[in-house]
Amino acid sequence: MTGRPFYTAPRGADGAAANSFDLLFGGVEITTRGPKAAPSGGFAIGLERLTAQILELPNLRQAMLYPRDRHKLPP
């Protein structure tokens, strides 16, 4: 389980795999989910990432309502 974050639960007795998943769309990670210390029933989807992939935008900032970068930090 060397490729997963420390907080994801191991799967199986040997712990070689993580009990988590990544949802990829067009090579871009849209969401990640895995059981952690406190159980929860959902996961969050990166709406801007999903929108940018569906519209085939060249830059993720074009899908954001209020884009932020090093020149514009406050919303």
C-alpha positions as CSV (number, residue, x, y, z in Angstrom):
1,M,0.0,0.0,0.0
2,T,2.9,2.4,-0.7
3,G,1.0,4.4,-3.4
4,R,-2.0,5.5,-1.2
5,P,-2.2,8.1,1.5
6,F,-1.7,7.0,5.1
7,Y,-5.3,7.6,6.1
8,T,-6.9,5.1,3.7
9,A,-7.8,1.7,5.2
10,P,-5.9,-1.4,4.0
11,R,-7.9,-4.1,2.1
12,G,-7.1,-7.7,2.8
13,A,-5.1,-9.4,5.5
14,D,-1.7,-8.5,4.0
15,G,-2.5,-4.8,3.5
16,A,-1.1,-4.8,0.0
17,A,-4.0,-2.9,-1.4
18,A,-6.1,0.1,-0.2
19,N,-9.8,0.0,0.3
20,S,-10.4,3.2,-1.8
21,F,-11.0,4.4,-5.3
22,D,-10.3,7.3,-7.6
23,L,-12.8,8.3,-10.3
24,L,-10.9,9.4,-13.4
25,F,-12.4,11.1,-16.4
26,G,-10.2,11.7,-19.4
27,G,-7.1,11.2,-17.3
28,V,-8.1,13.8,-14.7
29,E,-9.0,12.8,-11.1
30,I,-12.6,13.9,-10.4
31,T,-13.0,12.4,-6.9
32,T,-11.4,10.1,-4.4
33,R,-13.1,8.0,-1.8
34,G,-12.1,5.6,0.9
35,P,-13.0,4.7,4.4
36,K,-11.2,6.8,7.0
37,A,-11.3,7.0,10.9
38,A,-14.8,8.5,11.0
39,P,-17.2,6.8,8.7
40,S,-19.2,8.9,6.2
41,G,-21.8,8.2,3.6
42,G,-20.6,10.2,0.7
43,F,-17.9,11.8,-1.4
44,A,-17.4,15.1,-3.1
45,I,-17.0,15.6,-6.9
46,G,-14.8,18.3,-8.2
47,L,-17.5,20.2,-10.1
48,E,-15.0,22.5,-11.9
49,R,-12.8,19.5,-12.9
50,L,-15.9,17.7,-14.2
51,T,-17.1,20.8,-16.1
52,A,-13.7,21.4,-17.6
53,Q,-13.5,17.8,-18.9
54,I,-17.0,17.7,-20.3
55,L,-16.5,21.0,-22.2
56,E,-12.9,20.1,-23.1
57,L,-11.6,23.4,-21.7
58,P,-7.8,23.9,-22.0
59,N,-7.5,25.4,-18.5
60,L,-9.4,24.5,-15.3
61,R,-9.7,28.2,-14.3
62,Q,-12.1,28.7,-17.3
63,A,-14.6,26.4,-15.5
64,M,-14.4,28.2,-12.1
65,L,-16.9,30.9,-11.1
66,Y,-14.2,32.7,-9.0
67,P,-10.8,31.6,-10.2
68,R,-7.9,32.3,-7.8
69,D,-4.2,32.3,-8.6
70,R,-1.0,33.9,-7.2
71,H,-2.1,37.3,-8.4
72,K,-5.7,37.1,-7.1
73,L,-6.0,35.4,-3.7
74,P,-9.2,36.7,-2.2
75,P,-12.5,35.7,-3.9
